[in-house]
Amino acid sequence: MSYVFAPAPVVAVPVVGSSEKFAVRRIYCVGRNYAAHAREMGHDPDREPPFFFGKPADAVVYVAPGETGNFPYPSQSRNVHFEMELVAAIGKAGKDIVVDRALDHVYGYALGLDMTRRDPQAEAKKLGRPWDTAKGFDHSAPLGPIHPVATAGHIDKGAIWLTVNSEEKQRSDVADLIWSIPETVAYLSSLFELQPGDLIFTGTPEGVGAVAKGDVMIGGVDGLGEFSVRVV
């Protein structure tokens, strides 16, 4: 088969303990999934149904363990925020998945940053417009390697944190998710048929804030180690 131009390369990230890579299909993100973060964003943290937004697969910036990845500060923005998240990687297709079987569809977990252009997001909220330019821009999803469930187990508790220039900005516990990972997977599968390669950014704790060029963010989750990202 011939194409007008060469197809884009597959976006893929390494799998810990394997020579194989995890090919990324879609990125789904859960909004306001920690109560304290919902409050700091001016919302009631009562357990309403989760909502989701997306990022393109090529927003991924792979960050290798022990190295510092680069996050290019986006143009036409003056207020870009970090949001540290636990990412669930889907390895088995499913639609209308029941909560009790949802973890069967999770292949592994990774560290992720949902970088957010807060200025266009605020404007979009005011005008009732989509968040695409605020969330789905280039390089907006720094991501560590995938830790398979087979070796790392399922993560339903443990600290999640982020520092900027060695100053702690975010700290919470995965157990504090408003919607747990199995609940999130089940609900999302009622809206979209999940497929292997899908990533779910599960939400960020309180303490989000702005970054500037030269800042170094170091984030981690118990059981997954840390990763480092520099704003350039």
NORPE-V463950 format. One record per residue. N is the residue number from 0. RES is the residue in three letters. SS is DSSP state (a for helix, b for strand, c for the rest). Layout:
# NORPE-V463950
n->N res->RES ss->SS
n->N res->RES ss->SS
This chain:
# NORPE-V463950
n->0 res->MET ss->c
n->1 res->SER ss->c
n->2 res->TYR ss->c
n->3 res->VAL ss->c
n->4 res->PHE ss->c
n->5 res->ALA ss->c
n->6 res->PRO ss->c
n->7 res->ALA ss->c
n->8 res->PRO ss->c
n->9 res->VAL ss->c
n->10 res->VAL ss->c
n->11 res->ALA ss->b
n->12 res->VAL ss->b
n->13 res->PRO ss->b
n->14 res->VAL ss->b
n->15 res->VAL ss->c
n->16 res->GLY ss->c
n->17 res->SER ss->c
n->18 res->SER ss->c
n->19 res->GLU ss->c
n->20 res->LYS ss->b
n->21 res->PHE ss->b
n->22 res->ALA ss->b
n->23 res->VAL ss->c
n->24 res->ARG ss->c
n->25 res->ARG ss->c
n->26 res->ILE ss->b
n->27 res->TYR ss->b
n->28 res->CYS ss->b
n->29 res->VAL ss->b
n->30 res->GLY ss->c
n->31 res->ARG ss->c
n->32 res->ASN ss->c
n->33 res->TYR ss->b
n->34 res->ALA ss->a
n->35 res->ALA ss->a
n->36 res->HIS ss->a
n->37 res->ALA ss->a
n->38 res->ARG ss->a
n->39 res->GLU ss->a
n->40 res->MET ss->c
n->41 res->GLY ss->c
n->42 res->HIS ss->c
n->43 res->ASP ss->c
n->44 res->PRO ss->c
n->45 res->ASP ss->c
n->46 res->ARG ss->c
n->47 res->GLU ss->c
n->48 res->PRO ss->c
n->49 res->PRO ss->c
n->50 res->PHE ss->c
n->51 res->PHE ss->b
n->52 res->PHE ss->b
n->53 res->GLY ss->b
n->54 res->LYS ss->b
n->55 res->PRO ss->c
n->56 res->ALA ss->a
n->57 res->ASP ss->a
n->58 res->ALA ss->a
n->59 res->VAL ss->b
n->60 res->VAL ss->b
n->61 res->TYR ss->b
n->62 res->VAL ss->c
n->63 res->ALA ss->c
n->64 res->PRO ss->c
n->65 res->GLY ss->c
n->66 res->GLU ss->c
n->67 res->THR ss->b
n->68 res->GLY ss->b
n->69 res->ASN ss->b
n->70 res->PHE ss->b
n->71 res->PRO ss->c
n->72 res->TYR ss->c
n->73 res->PRO ss->c
n->74 res->SER ss->c
n->75 res->GLN ss->c
n->76 res->SER ss->c
n->77 res->ARG ss->c
n->78 res->ASN ss->c
n->79 res->VAL ss->b
n->80 res->HIS ss->b
n->81 res->PHE ss->b
n->82 res->GLU ss->c
n->83 res->MET ss->b
n->84 res->GLU ss->b
n->85 res->LEU ss->b
n->86 res->VAL ss->b
n->87 res->ALA ss->b
n->88 res->ALA ss->b
n->89 res->ILE ss->b
n->90 res->GLY ss->c
n->91 res->LYS ss->c
n->92 res->ALA ss->c
n->93 res->GLY ss->b
n->94 res->LYS ss->c
n->95 res->ASP ss->c
n->96 res->ILE ss->c
n->97 res->VAL ss->c
n->98 res->VAL ss->a
n->99 res->ASP ss->a
n->100 res->ARG ss->a
n->101 res->ALA ss->a
n->102 res->LEU ss->a
n->103 res->ASP ss->a
n->104 res->HIS ss->a
n->105 res->VAL ss->b
n->106 res->TYR ss->b
n->107 res->GLY ss->b
n->108 res->TYR ss->b
n->109 res->ALA ss->b
n->110 res->LEU ss->b
n->111 res->GLY ss->b
n->112 res->LEU ss->b
n->113 res->ASP ss->c
n->114 res->MET ss->c
n->115 res->THR ss->b
n->116 res->ARG ss->b
n->117 res->ARG ss->a
n->118 res->ASP ss->a
n->119 res->PRO ss->a
n->120 res->GLN ss->a
n->121 res->ALA ss->a
n->122 res->GLU ss->a
n->123 res->ALA ss->a
n->124 res->LYS ss->a
n->125 res->LYS ss->a
n->126 res->LEU ss->a
n->127 res->GLY ss->c
n->128 res->ARG ss->c
n->129 res->PRO ss->c
n->130 res->TRP ss->c
n->131 res->ASP ss->a
n->132 res->THR ss->a
n->133 res->ALA ss->a
n->134 res->LYS ss->a
n->135 res->GLY ss->c
n->136 res->PHE ss->c
n->137 res->ASP ss->c
n->138 res->HIS ss->c
n->139 res->SER ss->c
n->140 res->ALA ss->b
n->141 res->PRO ss->b
n->142 res->LEU ss->b
n->143 res->GLY ss->c
n->144 res->PRO ss->c
n->145 res->ILE ss->b
n->146 res->HIS ss->b
n->147 res->PRO ss->b
n->148 res->VAL ss->a
n->149 res->ALA ss->a
n->150 res->THR ss->a
n->151 res->ALA ss->a
n->152 res->GLY ss->c
n->153 res->HIS ss->c
n->154 res->ILE ss->c
n->155 res->ASP ss->c
n->156 res->LYS ss->c
n->157 res->GLY ss->c
n->158 res->ALA ss->b
n->159 res->ILE ss->b
n->160 res->TRP ss->b
n->161 res->LEU ss->b
n->162 res->THR ss->b
n->163 res->VAL ss->b
n->164 res->ASN ss->c
n->165 res->SER ss->c
n->166 res->GLU ss->b
n->167 res->GLU ss->b
n->168 res->LYS ss->b
n->169 res->GLN ss->b
n->170 res->ARG ss->b
n->171 res->SER ss->b
n->172 res->ASP ss->b
n->173 res->VAL ss->a
n->174 res->ALA ss->a
n->175 res->ASP ss->a
n->176 res->LEU ss->b
n->177 res->ILE ss->c
n->178 res->TRP ss->c
n->179 res->SER ss->c
n->180 res->ILE ss->a
n->181 res->PRO ss->a
n->182 res->GLU ss->a
n->183 res->THR ss->a
n->184 res->VAL ss->a
n->185 res->ALA ss->a
n->186 res->TYR ss->a
n->187 res->LEU ss->a
n->188 res->SER ss->a
n->189 res->SER ss->c
n->190 res->LEU ss->c
n->191 res->PHE ss->c
n->192 res->GLU ss->c
n->193 res->LEU ss->b
n->194 res->GLN ss->c
n->195 res->PRO ss->c
n->196 res->GLY ss->c
n->197 res->ASP ss->c
n->198 res->LEU ss->b
n->199 res->ILE ss->b
n->200 res->PHE ss->b
n->201 res->THR ss->b
n->202 res->GLY ss->b
n->203 res->THR ss->b
n->204 res->PRO ss->c
n->205 res->GLU ss->c
n->206 res->GLY ss->c
n->207 res->VAL ss->c
n->208 res->GLY ss->b
n->209 res->ALA ss->b
n->210 res->VAL ss->c
n->211 res->ALA ss->c
n->212 res->LYS ss->c
n->213 res->GLY ss->c
n->214 res->ASP ss->c
n->215 res->VAL ss->b
n->216 res->MET ss->b
n->217 res->ILE ss->b
n->218 res->GLY ss->b
n->219 res->GLY ss->b
n->220 res->VAL ss->b
n->221 res->ASP ss->c
n->222 res->GLY ss->c
n->223 res->LEU ss->c
n->224 res->GLY ss->b
n->225 res->GLU ss->b
n->226 res->PHE ss->b
n->227 res->SER ss->b
n->228 res->VAL ss->b
n->229 res->ARG ss->b
n->230 res->VAL ss->b
n->231 res->VAL ss->c
